[in-house]
Amino acid sequence: MQRAFRTPLAVAAAVALGYLLWTGWYVHHHPVRTLAYVSPFFQGRHGGSASIARIPPTAGNTFGYDGQFYYYIAADPFGARPYLDNAAYRYSRPVYPLAAKVVALDRESALPWSLLLVGIAGAALGTWALATFVLRRGVSAWYGAVFGVYPGLFQGVSHDLVEPLAYGIVALGLLVWFRERPRLWTAAACFGLAGATRETTLLFPVVIGLWLALRDRRLRDSAVMLGVSLAPYIVIKVALFAWLDSFGQSLERNLEPVPFLGLVHQWPWSDYSVQQILAVVVPGLLAVAVAWWAIRRVTLELALLAANVLVLVVLLPGTSYVNYLASGRIATGVVVAFVLCLPAVVSAGRVAQAWLPIALWLTPWYSVLPEAVRR
């Protein structure tokens, strides 16, 4: 019995059970459709979609949140265009809403449930994959639960957002790649699917591809990794430009040219800014410091962590530092990359130090959970 409790499947099941228990409490008090936070401002547009017109607004007089756009795409993939704030940007992440549509068997009434369940499945998949990874490296599978219990991931699940599924697929790709005999094409295909779910996940195959080319001198494998993983996102972008005459958001909007300029833009700092500094910025930087202190050499896992911290924390734009709901879920890639480093950190005897960033990542639960149960 004790041995079964230590398996990756047990870890993933525990995480999934936690999400399902929260789901049971939430839907007992609120309609499940309220998770998407649908605004009458967008839903009320005269776009000609009967399916979207039948979706009840739940966000009052606010603009709602991003989950509503995935709900619209799931309800009417082509007809959602007039209801989106930035059609080319929202359509560049089609996997999550289309997966929810498939799970719902194209039934409108089932879509709010399928959006939620696909998110929970992504969280469980990522937890299982990372738990399997750390167990293969000789440490407890329960370190994989760091991903599953991360509050930023829960924000993605509880708001019908793409990060849980995207990073769940990435974790699966990483598990396939970090094998004794890596499966190049399978890993690259997983990364490609994740990139079509959330483009920030492409940091993982880009760093791996560059590592193969510059460090290992495996140019052919690098070309396969970069080509296969980036191809779906590029094809989607080109198709969207042909259809909508736009690529979506520009690079300038997604990255700041100066470190932490996104935080500077939020000055004077509110309680929301302080929370993000303590729960996103500081643990991200600590994670790199702890991993480097334990490993003391440049490894692929450390390179993946550094790249995610650089892009998703240090250069994150001010529009993503408006609150923890934005920056916390975006930084999910940092947590994934740190879990990859945990076996080396634990093996080096730095267990206490490893818990410094983990503890800070978990602190937002004091505000995330109350908000999630009373919405």
C-alpha positions in Angstrom: 0.0 0.0 0.0 2.8 2.4 0.9 4.6 1.7 -2.3 1.4 2.4 -4.4 1.1 5.7 -2.6 4.5 6.7 -3.8 3.8 6.2 -7.5 3.4 9.0 -10.1 -0.2 7.8 -10.7 -1.0 8.3 -7.0 0.5 11.8 -7.1 -1.5 12.7 -10.2 -4.7 11.2 -8.7 -4.3 13.2 -5.5 -3.9 16.4 -7.5 -6.9 15.5 -9.7 -9.0 14.6 -6.6 -8.2 18.0 -5.1 -9.4 19.8 -8.2 -12.5 17.6 -8.3 -13.3 18.3 -4.7 -13.1 22.0 -5.3 -15.2 21.5 -8.4 -17.9 19.8 -6.4 -18.0 22.6 -3.8 -18.0 25.3 -6.5 -20.8 23.8 -8.7 -22.9 23.2 -5.6 -22.9 27.0 -5.0 -22.4 28.4 -8.5 -23.2 27.4 -12.1 -20.2 26.0 -13.8 -20.5 28.4 -16.7 -19.5 31.3 -14.3 -15.9 30.0 -14.5 -15.4 31.5 -17.9 -16.4 35.0 -16.7 -18.4 36.0 -19.8 -18.9 39.7 -20.4 -22.0 41.1 -22.0 -19.7 43.6 -23.7 -18.2 40.9 -26.0 -21.0 38.3 -25.9 -23.6 40.9 -26.7 -22.0 41.9 -30.0 -24.0 41.3 -33.2 -21.7 38.7 -34.7 -24.3 36.4 -36.1 -23.5 33.3 -34.0 -26.6 31.7 -32.5 -24.4 29.5 -30.3 -22.6 32.4 -28.7 -25.7 34.5 -28.4 -27.2 31.7 -26.2 -24.3 31.9 -23.7 -25.5 33.7 -20.6 -23.2 36.6 -19.5 -21.8 36.1 -16.0 -19.3 38.9 -15.5 -21.8 41.7 -14.7 -20.8 45.1 -16.2 -17.1 44.2 -16.4 -15.1 43.2 -19.5 -14.8 39.6 -18.1 -11.7 37.6 -18.6 -9.8 35.5 -21.2 -11.7 32.3 -20.6 -14.7 33.8 -22.3 -12.9 33.9 -25.6 -12.0 30.2 -25.5 -15.6 29.5 -24.6 -16.7 31.4 -27.7 -14.2 29.5 -29.9 -15.4 26.2 -28.5 -19.0 27.1 -29.1 -18.5 28.4 -32.7 -14.9 28.0 -34.0 -15.3 30.1 -37.1 -18.2 32.3 -36.0 -16.4 33.5 -32.8 -14.3 36.0 -34.7 -16.6 39.1 -34.1 -16.8 38.3 -30.4 -13.0 38.2 -29.7 -10.9 41.2 -28.5 -8.0 40.2 -30.7 -9.1 37.5 -33.1 -5.6 36.7 -34.5 -4.2 36.4 -31.0 -7.0 34.3 -29.6 -7.2 32.0 -32.6 -3.4 31.3 -32.3 -4.3 29.0 -29.3 -6.9 26.7 -30.8 -6.1 23.4 -29.1 -7.7 24.0 -25.7 -11.1 25.2 -27.0 -11.2 22.6 -29.8 -10.3 19.8 -27.3 -13.2 21.0 -25.1 -15.6 21.0 -28.0 -14.6 17.4 -28.8 -15.0 16.3 -25.2 -18.4 18.0 -25.1 -19.4 16.0 -28.2 -20.4 19.3 -29.7 -23.2 19.8 -27.2 -23.5 23.5 -26.1 -24.8 22.6 -22.7 -21.7 20.4 -22.0 -19.1 23.0 -23.0 -18.7 24.7 -19.6 -18.1 21.3 -18.1 -15.7 20.2 -20.8 -13.6 23.4 -20.6 -13.2 22.7 -16.9 -12.5 19.0 -17.2 -9.9 19.5 -20.0 -8.1 21.9 -17.7 -8.1 19.4 -14.8 -6.9 16.7 -17.1 -4.0 18.9 -18.2 -3.1 19.6 -14.6 -3.2 15.8 -13.8 -1.2 14.9 -16.9 1.5 17.4 -16.1 1.7 16.2 -12.5 2.0 12.6 -13.6 4.7 13.3 -16.2 6.8 15.4 -13.8 6.3 12.9 -11.0 7.5 10.2 -13.3 10.5 12.3 -14.3 11.7 13.0 -10.8 11.1 9.4 -9.7 13.3 8.2 -12.6 16.0 10.5 -11.3 15.9 8.9 -7.9 13.8 11.3 -5.8 10.3 11.1 -4.4 7.5 11.3 -7.0 5.7 13.7 -4.7 8.0 16.5 -5.9 6.0 16.4 -9.1 3.1 17.7 -7.1 4.8 21.1 -6.9 3.3 21.6 -10.4 -0.1 20.4 -9.6 -0.6 22.5 -6.4 0.9 25.6 -7.9 -1.7 28.4 -7.4 -1.0 29.9 -10.8 -2.0 26.6 -12.4 -5.2 26.5 -10.3 -6.0 30.0 -11.6 -5.8 28.6 -15.1 -8.1 25.7 -14.3 -10.6 27.9 -12.3 -10.9 30.5 -15.1 -11.1 28.2 -18.1 -7.6 29.2 -19.4 -5.1 27.4 -21.6 -2.1 27.0 -19.3 -3.1 23.7 -17.5 -3.5 21.8 -20.8 -0.5 23.5 -22.5 2.0 22.8 -19.7 0.5 19.4 -19.1 1.4 18.5 -22.7 4.9 20.2 -22.3 5.5 18.0 -19.2 4.7 14.9 -21.3 7.1 16.0 -24.0 9.8 16.6 -21.4 9.2 13.1 -20.0 9.6 11.6 -23.4 12.8 13.7 -24.1 14.6 13.1 -20.8 14.6 9.4 -21.2 17.6 7.1 -21.3 16.9 6.9 -25.0 15.1 10.2 -26.0 12.3 10.0 -28.5 13.1 13.0 -30.6 10.1 13.1 -32.9 7.6 12.2 -30.2 8.9 14.9 -27.9 9.0 17.5 -30.7 5.4 16.6 -31.6 4.3 17.1 -28.0 6.0 20.5 -27.9 4.4 21.4 -31.2 0.9 20.6 -29.8 1.7 22.5 -26.6 2.8 25.5 -28.7 -0.5 25.5 -30.5 -2.1 25.7 -27.1 0.1 28.4 -25.5 3.0 29.9 -27.3 5.2 30.5 -24.2 5.6 26.7 -24.0 7.8 26.9 -27.1 10.6 28.1 -24.8 11.3 24.5 -24.0 11.8 23.1 -27.5 13.7 26.3 -28.6 16.2 25.9 -25.7 16.5 22.1 -26.3 17.1 22.8 -30.1 19.7 25.3 -29.4 21.4 23.0 -26.9 21.5 20.2 -29.4 23.1 22.5 -32.0 25.5 24.6 -29.9 26.4 22.2 -27.1 26.1 18.7 -28.5 26.8 19.6 -32.2 23.8 17.5 -33.3 22.6 19.8 -36.0 20.2 17.3 -37.6 18.5 16.6 -34.3 18.3 20.3 -33.6 16.7 20.9 -36.9 14.1 18.2 -36.3 13.3 19.5 -32.8 12.9 23.1 -33.9 11.2 22.3 -37.1 8.6 19.9 -35.8 7.9 21.8 -32.6 7.6 25.3 -34.2 5.8 24.2 -37.3 2.2 24.0 -35.9 2.4 27.5 -34.4 4.0 29.0 -37.6 1.4 27.4 -39.8 -1.4 28.7 -37.6 0.0 32.2 -37.6 0.4 32.2 -41.4 -3.1 30.9 -41.9 -4.5 33.5 -39.5 -2.7 36.3 -41.4 -4.2 35.0 -44.6 -7.7 35.0 -43.0 -7.5 38.0 -40.6 -4.7 40.0 -42.1 -3.0 40.0 -38.7 -0.5 38.0 -36.7 -1.9 39.0 -33.4 0.1 40.6 -30.6 3.6 42.0 -31.5 6.8 40.9 -29.8 7.1 44.4 -28.3 3.9 43.9 -26.4 5.0 40.5 -25.1 8.6 41.3 -23.9 10.1 44.4 -22.3 13.5 45.6 -23.5 14.8 46.2 -20.0 14.7 43.8 -17.0 11.7 44.3 -14.7 10.5 47.3 -16.7 7.0 45.6 -16.6 7.0 46.0 -12.8 8.3 49.6 -13.1 5.3 50.4 -15.3 3.0 49.4 -12.3 4.5 52.0 -10.0 3.3 53.1 -7.5 3.0 49.5 -6.4 -0.3 48.3 -4.9 -0.9 45.2 -2.8 -1.3 43.3 -6.1 2.2 44.3 -7.2 3.7 43.4 -3.9 2.0 40.0 -4.0 3.5 39.3 -7.5 7.0 40.4 -6.4 6.8 37.9 -3.5 5.1 35.1 -5.3 6.4 35.3 -8.9 9.6 37.4 -9.1 11.4 36.5 -5.9 10.8 32.7 -6.2 11.7 32.7 -9.9 15.1 34.3 -9.1 15.6 32.1 -6.1 14.9 29.0 -8.2 17.7 29.8 -10.5 20.1 30.6 -7.6 19.2 27.4 -5.8 19.6 25.3 -8.9 22.9 26.8 -9.8 24.2 26.6 -6.3 23.3 22.8 -6.2 24.4 21.9 -9.7 27.4 24.2 -10.2 27.5 23.6 -14.0 25.4 24.5 -17.0 23.0 21.6 -17.7 20.0 21.5 -20.1 17.6 21.5 -17.1 19.3 24.7 -15.7 19.2 26.3 -19.1 15.5 25.6 -19.4 14.9 27.2 -16.0 17.0 30.3 -16.8 15.2 30.8 -20.1 11.8 30.6 -18.6 12.7 33.0 -15.7 14.2 35.4 -18.2 11.2 35.5 -20.5 8.3 34.9 -18.1 9.5 36.9 -15.1 12.4 39.3 -15.9 11.2 40.6 -19.3 7.4 40.1 -18.6 5.5 43.2 -19.8 3.5 45.5 -17.6 0.2 44.3 -19.1 1.0 40.9 -17.5 2.0 42.3 -14.1 -1.5 43.8 -13.5 -2.3 41.1 -11.0 -1.4 37.5 -9.9 -4.1 36.0 -12.1 -2.0 37.2 -15.1 1.6 36.8 -14.0 1.1 33.8 -11.8 -0.3 31.6 -14.5 2.1 32.9 -17.1 5.0 31.8 -14.8 3.8 28.2 -14.8 6.7 27.4 -17.1 9.2 28.5 -14.4 7.7 26.0 -12.0 7.8 23.2 -14.6 11.5 23.9 -15.3 12.4 24.1 -11.6 10.9 20.6 -11.1 13.2 19.4 -13.8 16.1 20.6 -11.6 14.8 19.2 -8.3 16.4 15.8 -8.6 19.9 17.4 -8.9 19.1 19.9 -6.1 17.9 17.2 -3.8 20.8 14.8 -4.6 23.2 17.6 -3.8 21.6 17.8 -0.3 20.0 21.2 -0.9 16.5 20.1 0.2 15.9 23.0 2.6 17.0 25.5 -0.1 14.7 23.9 -2.7 11.8 24.7 -0.5 12.5 28.4 -0.4 11.1 29.2 -3.9 8.4 26.4 -3.5 7.1 28.0 -0.3 6.9 31.4 -1.9 5.2 30.0 -5.0 2.5 28.5 -2.7 1.8 31.7 -0.6 -0.9 33.1 -3.0 -3.2 30.3 -1.8 -4.3 32.6 1.0 -6.1 34.9 -1.5 -6.6 32.5 -4.5 -8.7 29.9 -2.8 -11.2 32.3 -1.0 -11.7 34.1 -4.4 -12.1 30.8 -6.2 -14.9 29.5 -3.9 -17.0 32.7 -3.6 -17.0 33.9 -7.2 
